[in-house]
Amino acid sequence: MIDIDSKTRTELEAAAFRRLTDHLRSRTDVQNIDLMNLAGFCRNCLSNWLKDAADSQGVPLSKEESRTHVYGMPYENWKAQHQAEAKPEQIAAFDNAKPSH
């Protein structure tokens, strides 16, 4: 992507981010703890990164607004509808991985 101009690069990256969030919204069976254990990030991480980007640009975006954008609904609603209790082996894997963020 060296020869792609900055505007096009940003548009491609934004499209990829939208596709990723759409995919994660459709895969409610995949728990955040599993994402953290396998990939080192989860939906909450994405929402935090989105908020960090907004903050760095001086764009007002609350933590709840960034989570709603990533989850496609208020976070509390998503948790109530889709979040399962973490199993002991998931918690152990998370503790062993010790994600850095």
C-alpha positions as CSV (number, residue, x, y, z in Angstrom):
1,M,0.0,0.0,0.0
2,I,3.0,2.2,-0.4
3,D,1.7,3.9,-3.6
4,I,-1.7,4.6,-2.2
5,D,-2.5,8.2,-1.2
6,S,-3.3,9.1,2.3
7,K,-7.0,9.8,1.7
8,T,-7.5,6.4,-0.1
9,R,-5.6,4.6,2.6
10,T,-7.8,6.2,5.3
11,E,-11.0,5.2,3.3
12,L,-9.8,1.6,2.9
13,E,-8.9,1.3,6.6
14,A,-12.3,2.8,7.6
15,A,-14.0,0.3,5.4
16,A,-12.1,-2.5,6.9
17,F,-13.0,-1.2,10.4
18,R,-16.7,-1.0,9.5
19,R,-16.5,-4.6,8.1
20,L,-14.8,-5.8,11.3
21,T,-17.4,-4.2,13.6
22,D,-20.3,-5.5,11.4
23,H,-18.7,-9.0,11.6
24,L,-18.3,-8.9,15.4
25,R,-21.9,-7.6,15.7
26,S,-23.1,-10.7,13.8
27,R,-21.0,-13.1,15.8
28,T,-22.6,-12.6,19.2
29,D,-21.7,-16.2,20.0
30,V,-18.0,-15.2,20.2
31,Q,-17.4,-13.9,23.7
32,N,-15.0,-11.0,24.4
33,I,-12.9,-13.3,26.7
34,D,-12.4,-15.7,23.8
35,L,-11.3,-12.8,21.5
36,M,-8.9,-11.6,24.2
37,N,-7.5,-15.1,24.7
38,L,-7.0,-15.8,21.0
39,A,-6.3,-12.4,19.5
40,G,-5.3,-10.2,22.4
41,F,-8.1,-7.7,21.8
42,C,-11.9,-7.6,22.1
43,R,-14.9,-5.4,21.3
44,N,-14.1,-3.3,24.3
45,C,-10.6,-2.7,23.1
46,L,-11.9,-1.6,19.7
47,S,-14.3,0.8,21.4
48,N,-11.4,2.2,23.6
49,W,-9.2,2.6,20.5
50,L,-12.1,4.5,18.7
51,K,-12.4,6.8,21.8
52,D,-8.7,7.3,21.9
53,A,-8.7,8.3,18.2
54,A,-11.6,10.7,18.8
55,D,-9.9,12.2,21.8
56,S,-6.7,12.8,19.8
57,Q,-8.7,14.6,17.2
58,G,-10.7,16.7,19.7
59,V,-13.9,14.9,18.7
60,P,-16.3,14.6,21.6
61,L,-17.1,10.9,22.1
62,S,-18.0,9.3,25.4
63,K,-17.0,5.8,26.4
64,E,-20.6,4.6,26.1
65,E,-21.0,6.2,22.7
66,S,-17.8,4.4,21.4
67,R,-19.1,1.1,22.8
68,T,-22.5,1.6,21.3
69,H,-20.8,2.2,17.9
70,V,-18.7,-1.0,18.2
71,Y,-21.5,-3.2,19.7
72,G,-24.3,-1.8,17.5
73,M,-26.4,-1.3,20.7
74,P,-25.8,0.0,24.2
75,Y,-23.1,-2.1,25.9
76,E,-25.4,-3.0,28.8
77,N,-28.0,-4.3,26.4
78,W,-25.4,-6.4,24.6
79,K,-24.1,-7.9,27.8
80,A,-27.7,-8.8,28.9
81,Q,-28.5,-10.4,25.6
82,H,-25.2,-12.0,24.6
83,Q,-22.6,-12.2,27.3
84,A,-22.2,-15.6,29.0
85,E,-20.6,-16.3,32.3
86,A,-16.9,-16.9,31.7
87,K,-15.9,-20.5,32.3
88,P,-13.0,-21.3,34.6
89,E,-10.8,-22.4,31.7
90,Q,-11.4,-19.1,29.9
91,I,-10.5,-17.2,33.0
92,A,-7.3,-19.3,33.4
93,A,-6.3,-18.7,29.8
94,F,-6.9,-15.0,30.2
95,D,-4.8,-14.9,33.4
96,N,-2.0,-16.7,31.6
97,A,-2.1,-14.5,28.6
98,K,-2.0,-11.3,30.6
99,P,-3.1,-9.0,27.8
100,S,-1.1,-5.7,27.9
101,H,-4.1,-3.4,27.5
